[in-house]
Amino acid sequence: MAGHSIPHFQNDGGHRVIEIGVKEFMCTGASIPFDHPHIFIDMGDDNEKVCSYCSTLYRYNPSLKATETIPPGCLFENKAA
């Protein structure tokens, strides 16, 4: 989809479930250098989806903004070198 960026999420804390405010996103597994291949996940009509690499369960929460997560701190931000 043109016009917006796809949020990336990571699970450094090893959480079983991460609530997010979008249904289309990228999972990175963990922060660099412990990340897995960054994969696009589309929940479609569902409200939950499991990452096929790290088994994190992502749950859609419409009350969250695109960059918010429960628990907090799961937004992946690639720090410039």
Buried (B, 14 or more C-beta within 10 A) or exposed (E): EEEEEEBBBBBBEEBEEBBBBBBBBBBBBBBEEEBBEBBEBEBEEEEEBEBEBBEBBBBBBEEBEBEBBBEEEBBBEEEEE
